[in-house]
């Protein structure tokens, strides 16, 4: 059993056609969150640019 990443419902991994999601709806909700940029992968670029700005101010 695994938890659906969208709603948390427990799902049988081996028998779920939508794995790791519990349903097509949860799969589409997750896709929508990626498309709306609700999810982001940290790049570290913001921290680097802040550090460079601080160095040039001093």
Gaussian input, Z-matrix of N, CA and C with variables (Angstrom, degrees):
# hf/3-21g

backbone

0 1
 N
 C     1     B1
 C     2     B2     1     A1
 N     3     B3     2     A2     1     D1
 C     4     B4     3     A3     2     D2
 C     5     B5     4     A4     3     D3
 N     6     B6     5     A5     4     D4
 C     7     B7     6     A6     5     D5
 C     8     B8     7     A7     6     D6
 N     9     B9     8     A8     7     D7
 C    10    B10     9     A9     8     D8
 C    11    B11    10    A10     9     D9
 N    12    B12    11    A11    10    D10
 C    13    B13    12    A12    11    D11
 C    14    B14    13    A13    12    D12
 N    15    B15    14    A14    13    D13
 C    16    B16    15    A15    14    D14
 C    17    B17    16    A16    15    D15
 N    18    B18    17    A17    16    D16
 C    19    B19    18    A18    17    D17
 C    20    B20    19    A19    18    D18
 N    21    B21    20    A20    19    D19
 C    22    B22    21    A21    20    D20
 C    23    B23    22    A22    21    D21
 N    24    B24    23    A23    22    D22
 C    25    B25    24    A24    23    D23
 C    26    B26    25    A25    24    D24
 N    27    B27    26    A26    25    D25
 C    28    B28    27    A27    26    D26
 C    29    B29    28    A28    27    D27
 N    30    B30    29    A29    28    D28
 C    31    B31    30    A30    29    D29
 C    32    B32    31    A31    30    D30
 N    33    B33    32    A32    31    D31
 C    34    B34    33    A33    32    D32
 C    35    B35    34    A34    33    D33
 N    36    B36    35    A35    34    D34
 C    37    B37    36    A36    35    D35
 C    38    B38    37    A37    36    D36
 N    39    B39    38    A38    37    D37
 C    40    B40    39    A39    38    D38
 C    41    B41    40    A40    39    D39
 N    42    B42    41    A41    40    D40
 C    43    B43    42    A42    41    D41
 C    44    B44    43    A43    42    D42
 N    45    B45    44    A44    43    D43
 C    46    B46    45    A45    44    D44
 C    47    B47    46    A46    45    D45
 N    48    B48    47    A47    46    D46
 C    49    B49    48    A48    47    D47
 C    50    B50    49    A49    48    D48
 N    51    B51    50    A50    49    D49
 C    52    B52    51    A51    50    D50
 C    53    B53    52    A52    51    D51
 N    54    B54    53    A53    52    D52
 C    55    B55    54    A54    53    D53
 C    56    B56    55    A55    54    D54
 N    57    B57    56    A56    55    D55
 C    58    B58    57    A57    56    D56
 C    59    B59    58    A58    57    D57
 N    60    B60    59    A59    58    D58
 C    61    B61    60    A60    59    D59
 C    62    B62    61    A61    60    D60
 N    63    B63    62    A62    61    D61
 C    64    B64    63    A63    62    D62
 C    65    B65    64    A64    63    D63
 N    66    B66    65    A65    64    D64
 C    67    B67    66    A66    65    D65
 C    68    B68    67    A67    66    D66
 N    69    B69    68    A68    67    D67
 C    70    B70    69    A69    68    D68
 C    71    B71    70    A70    69    D69
 N    72    B72    71    A71    70    D70
 C    73    B73    72    A72    71    D71
 C    74    B74    73    A73    72    D72
 N    75    B75    74    A74    73    D73
 C    76    B76    75    A75    74    D74
 C    77    B77    76    A76    75    D75
 N    78    B78    77    A77    76    D76
 C    79    B79    78    A78    77    D77
 C    80    B80    79    A79    78    D78
 N    81    B81    80    A80    79    D79
 C    82    B82    81    A81    80    D80
 C    83    B83    82    A82    81    D81
 N    84    B84    83    A83    82    D82
 C    85    B85    84    A84    83    D83
 C    86    B86    85    A85    84    D84
 N    87    B87    86    A86    85    D85
 C    88    B88    87    A87    86    D86
 C    89    B89    88    A88    87    D87
 N    90    B90    89    A89    88    D88
 C    91    B91    90    A90    89    D89
 C    92    B92    91    A91    90    D90
 N    93    B93    92    A92    91    D91
 C    94    B94    93    A93    92    D92
 C    95    B95    94    A94    93    D93
 N    96    B96    95    A95    94    D94
 C    97    B97    96    A96    95    D95
 C    98    B98    97    A97    96    D96
 N    99    B99    98    A98    97    D97
 C   100   B100    99    A99    98    D98
 C   101   B101   100   A100    99    D99
 N   102   B102   101   A101   100   D100
 C   103   B103   102   A102   101   D101
 C   104   B104   103   A103   102   D102
 N   105   B105   104   A104   103   D103
 C   106   B106   105   A105   104   D104
 C   107   B107   106   A106   105   D105
 N   108   B108   107   A107   106   D106
 C   109   B109   108   A108   107   D107
 C   110   B110   109   A109   108   D108
 N   111   B111   110   A110   109   D109
 C   112   B112   111   A111   110   D110
 C   113   B113   112   A112   111   D111
 N   114   B114   113   A113   112   D112
 C   115   B115   114   A114   113   D113
 C   116   B116   115   A115   114   D114
 N   117   B117   116   A116   115   D115
 C   118   B118   117   A117   116   D116
 C   119   B119   118   A118   117   D117
 N   120   B120   119   A119   118   D118
 C   121   B121   120   A120   119   D119
 C   122   B122   121   A121   120   D120
 N   123   B123   122   A122   121   D121
 C   124   B124   123   A123   122   D122
 C   125   B125   124   A124   123   D123
 N   126   B126   125   A125   124   D124
 C   127   B127   126   A126   125   D125
 C   128   B128   127   A127   126   D126
 N   129   B129   128   A128   127   D127
 C   130   B130   129   A129   128   D128
 C   131   B131   130   A130   129   D129
 N   132   B132   131   A131   130   D130
 C   133   B133   132   A132   131   D131
 C   134   B134   133   A133   132   D132
 N   135   B135   134   A134   133   D133
 C   136   B136   135   A135   134   D134
 C   137   B137   136   A136   135   D135
 N   138   B138   137   A137   136   D136
 C   139   B139   138   A138   137   D137
 C   140   B140   139   A139   138   D138
 N   141   B141   140   A140   139   D139
 C   142   B142   141   A141   140   D140
 C   143   B143   142   A142   141   D141
 N   144   B144   143   A143   142   D142
 C   145   B145   144   A144   143   D143
 C   146   B146   145   A145   144   D144
 N   147   B147   146   A146   145   D145
 C   148   B148   147   A147   146   D146
 C   149   B149   148   A148   147   D147
 N   150   B150   149   A149   148   D148
 C   151   B151   150   A150   149   D149
 C   152   B152   151   A151   150   D150
 N   153   B153   152   A152   151   D151
 C   154   B154   153   A153   152   D152
 C   155   B155   154   A154   153   D153
 N   156   B156   155   A155   154   D154
 C   157   B157   156   A156   155   D155
 C   158   B158   157   A157   156   D156
 N   159   B159   158   A158   157   D157
 C   160   B160   159   A159   158   D158
 C   161   B161   160   A160   159   D159
 N   162   B162   161   A161   160   D160
 C   163   B163   162   A162   161   D161
 C   164   B164   163   A163   162   D162
 N   165   B165   164   A164   163   D163
 C   166   B166   165   A165   164   D164
 C   167   B167   166   A166   165   D165
 N   168   B168   167   A167   166   D166
 C   169   B169   168   A168   167   D167
 C   170   B170   169   A169   168   D168
 N   171   B171   170   A170   169   D169
 C   172   B172   171   A171   170   D170
 C   173   B173   172   A172   171   D171

   B1=1.4572
   B2=1.5297
   B3=1.3107
   B4=1.4583
   B5=1.5235
   B6=1.3297
   B7=1.4600
   B8=1.5200
   B9=1.3117
   B10=1.4594
   B11=1.5290
   B12=1.3322
   B13=1.4614
   B14=1.5283
   B15=1.3156
   B16=1.4610
   B17=1.5204
   B18=1.3299
   B19=1.4702
   B20=1.5225
   B21=1.3286
   B22=1.4550
   B23=1.5194
   B24=1.3267
   B25=1.4627
   B26=1.5270
   B27=1.3316
   B28=1.4621
   B29=1.5251
   B30=1.3368
   B31=1.4635
   B32=1.5190
   B33=1.3211
   B34=1.4669
   B35=1.5270
   B36=1.3223
   B37=1.4597
   B38=1.5273
   B39=1.3072
   B40=1.4651
   B41=1.5288
   B42=1.3142
   B43=1.4649
   B44=1.5241
   B45=1.3186
   B46=1.4617
   B47=1.5290
   B48=1.3284
   B49=1.4666
   B50=1.5311
   B51=1.3340
   B52=1.4649
   B53=1.5257
   B54=1.3257
   B55=1.4570
   B56=1.5130
   B57=1.2892
   B58=1.4588
   B59=1.5246
   B60=1.3150
   B61=1.4604
   B62=1.5250
   B63=1.3312
   B64=1.4661
   B65=1.5189
   B66=1.3306
   B67=1.4630
   B68=1.5230
   B69=1.3097
   B70=1.4676
   B71=1.5250
   B72=1.3305
   B73=1.4615
   B74=1.5245
   B75=1.3357
   B76=1.4617
   B77=1.5269
   B78=1.3200
   B79=1.4603
   B80=1.5339
   B81=1.3283
   B82=1.4614
   B83=1.5246
   B84=1.3299
   B85=1.4681
   B86=1.5260
   B87=1.3256
   B88=1.4611
   B89=1.5300
   B90=1.3240
   B91=1.4622
   B92=1.5234
   B93=1.3243
   B94=1.4586
   B95=1.5181
   B96=1.3141
   B97=1.4689
   B98=1.5210
   B99=1.3333
   B100=1.4694
   B101=1.5276
   B102=1.3317
   B103=1.4623
   B104=1.5223
   B105=1.3325
   B106=1.4663
   B107=1.5206
   B108=1.3215
   B109=1.4630
   B110=1.5203
   B111=1.3504
   B112=1.4602
   B113=1.5197
   B114=1.3313
   B115=1.4603
   B116=1.5188
   B117=1.3133
   B118=1.4603
   B119=1.5125
   B120=1.2902
   B121=1.4535
   B122=1.5218
   B123=1.3351
   B124=1.4637
   B125=1.5216
   B126=1.3282
   B127=1.4572
   B128=1.5180
   B129=1.3224
   B130=1.4554
   B131=1.5211
   B132=1.3206
   B133=1.4570
   B134=1.5191
   B135=1.3214
   B136=1.4595
   B137=1.5219
   B138=1.3251
   B139=1.4573
   B140=1.5178
   B141=1.3249
   B142=1.4568
   B143=1.5215
   B144=1.3295
   B145=1.4600
   B146=1.5250
   B147=1.3246
   B148=1.4647
   B149=1.5197
   B150=1.3031
   B151=1.4608
   B152=1.5116
   B153=1.3119
   B154=1.4610
   B155=1.5217
   B156=1.3275
   B157=1.4593
   B158=1.5211
   B159=1.3251
   B160=1.4586
   B161=1.5210
   B162=1.3235
   B163=1.4579
   B164=1.5191
   B165=1.3252
   B166=1.4579
   B167=1.5242
   B168=1.3398
   B169=1.4611
   B170=1.5246
   B171=1.3198
   B172=1.4515
   B173=1.4479
   A1=108.93
   A2=114.71
   A3=122.03
   A4=107.82
   A5=116.25
   A6=120.67
   A7=109.45
   A8=115.62
   A9=121.25
   A10=107.52
   A11=118.85
   A12=120.35
   A13=113.66
   A14=117.70
   A15=120.61
   A16=112.40
   A17=117.28
   A18=119.79
   A19=113.93
   A20=117.77
   A21=121.21
   A22=114.95
   A23=117.65
   A24=121.36
   A25=109.63
   A26=116.78
   A27=120.66
   A28=110.08
   A29=115.65
   A30=122.36
   A31=109.38
   A32=116.64
   A33=121.11
   A34=107.36
   A35=117.77
   A36=121.76
   A37=111.89
   A38=116.96
   A39=121.22
   A40=113.36
   A41=117.85
   A42=119.90
   A43=114.16
   A44=118.20
   A45=120.33
   A46=111.26
   A47=117.90
   A48=119.76
   A49=112.65
   A50=117.44
   A51=121.80
   A52=112.42
   A53=116.81
   A54=120.03
   A55=112.55
   A56=119.82
   A57=127.60
   A58=113.32
   A59=117.43
   A60=121.29
   A61=110.65
   A62=116.17
   A63=119.92
   A64=111.91
   A65=117.26
   A66=119.98
   A67=110.46
   A68=115.41
   A69=121.48
   A70=109.77
   A71=116.83
   A72=121.12
   A73=111.46
   A74=116.89
   A75=120.17
   A76=111.01
   A77=116.67
   A78=120.78
   A79=110.05
   A80=116.83
   A81=120.98
   A82=112.14
   A83=117.31
   A84=120.63
   A85=109.49
   A86=116.89
   A87=121.48
   A88=110.97
   A89=117.05
   A90=121.17
   A91=110.41
   A92=116.78
   A93=120.85
   A94=112.51
   A95=117.21
   A96=120.57
   A97=111.09
   A98=117.01
   A99=119.96
   A100=110.19
   A101=117.22
   A102=120.70
   A103=112.11
   A104=117.36
   A105=121.70
   A106=112.37
   A107=116.88
   A108=124.38
   A109=112.46
   A110=116.39
   A111=120.02
   A112=110.15
   A113=115.94
   A114=121.79
   A115=107.55
   A116=116.34
   A117=120.30
   A118=109.44
   A119=115.26
   A120=121.33
   A121=106.31
   A122=118.13
   A123=119.93
   A124=110.56
   A125=116.16
   A126=120.27
   A127=112.26
   A128=117.39
   A129=120.45
   A130=112.10
   A131=118.72
   A132=121.55
   A133=112.25
   A134=118.31
   A135=120.54
   A136=110.59
   A137=117.45
   A138=121.00
   A139=110.94
   A140=117.76
   A141=121.29
   A142=111.01
   A143=118.43
   A144=120.85
   A145=110.73
   A146=118.36
   A147=120.78
   A148=110.61
   A149=116.41
   A150=120.31
   A151=111.98
   A152=117.89
   A153=122.03
   A154=110.61
   A155=118.22
   A156=121.46
   A157=110.01
   A158=117.63
   A159=120.96
   A160=110.99
   A161=117.75
   A162=121.72
   A163=111.08
   A164=118.55
   A165=121.18
   A166=111.80
   A167=117.90
   A168=121.08
   A169=111.99
   A170=116.45
   A171=121.60
   A172=112.61
   D1=137.96
   D2=174.58
   D3=-129.87
   D4=160.07
   D5=177.47
   D6=-93.81
   D7=136.84
   D8=174.29
   D9=-62.41
   D10=128.43
   D11=-178.52
   D12=-66.82
   D13=-17.59
   D14=-178.64
   D15=-89.90
   D16=-50.37
   D17=-173.90
   D18=-112.94
   D19=-14.04
   D20=178.53
   D21=86.98
   D22=-0.05
   D23=179.18
   D24=-65.95
   D25=140.66
   D26=178.90
   D27=-75.40
   D28=136.40
   D29=-174.72
   D30=-132.15
   D31=138.72
   D32=172.32
   D33=-72.94
   D34=115.79
   D35=-176.55
   D36=-60.13
   D37=-48.56
   D38=-172.91
   D39=-66.70
   D40=-28.46
   D41=-174.37
   D42=-105.90
   D43=-3.56
   D44=-177.34
   D45=-83.96
   D46=120.68
   D47=177.90
   D48=-74.65
   D49=-11.49
   D50=-176.95
   D51=-110.04
   D52=13.59
   D53=-172.04
   D54=-52.25
   D55=142.11
   D56=7.29
   D57=-85.53
   D58=8.48
   D59=-178.73
   D60=-89.60
   D61=162.22
   D62=-179.48
   D63=-87.18
   D64=-19.71
   D65=-176.08
   D66=-156.35
   D67=167.91
   D68=175.25
   D69=-61.73
   D70=-37.60
   D71=179.79
   D72=-59.57
   D73=-48.34
   D74=-179.82
   D75=-64.04
   D76=-35.02
   D77=177.49
   D78=-63.40
   D79=-43.12
   D80=-179.78
   D81=-71.49
   D82=-34.48
   D83=175.23
   D84=-60.88
   D85=-44.34
   D86=178.92
   D87=-62.72
   D88=-44.78
   D89=177.94
   D90=-59.68
   D91=-43.56
   D92=178.30
   D93=-60.44
   D94=-37.09
   D95=178.34
   D96=-65.97
   D97=-38.49
   D98=175.85
   D99=-65.84
   D100=-43.64
   D101=-177.91
   D102=-67.69
   D103=-32.03
   D104=176.88
   D105=-81.82
   D106=-0.45
   D107=-177.22
   D108=62.29
   D109=30.70
   D110=173.01
   D111=-70.63
   D112=-30.56
   D113=175.00
   D114=-100.48
   D115=139.51
   D116=176.94
   D117=-140.27
   D118=146.39
   D119=175.20
   D120=-97.83
   D121=120.40
   D122=-178.26
   D123=-62.87
   D124=134.00
   D125=-178.07
   D126=-102.64
   D127=-23.61
   D128=-177.24
   D129=84.05
   D130=-7.61
   D131=-178.18
   D132=-68.14
   D133=-34.70
   D134=179.39
   D135=-62.55
   D136=-42.81
   D137=179.57
   D138=-64.33
   D139=-40.94
   D140=179.69
   D141=-64.94
   D142=-42.48
   D143=-178.16
   D144=-68.70
   D145=-33.45
   D146=176.35
   D147=-65.44
   D148=-41.74
   D149=179.44
   D150=-63.02
   D151=-40.21
   D152=178.82
   D153=-68.12
   D154=-37.23
   D155=178.65
   D156=-66.37
   D157=-39.65
   D158=178.70
   D159=-64.43
   D160=-39.29
   D161=-179.65
   D162=-66.03
   D163=-38.17
   D164=-177.44
   D165=-76.38
   D166=-21.92
   D167=179.01
   D168=-72.42
   D169=-29.35
   D170=-170.58
   D171=-86.19

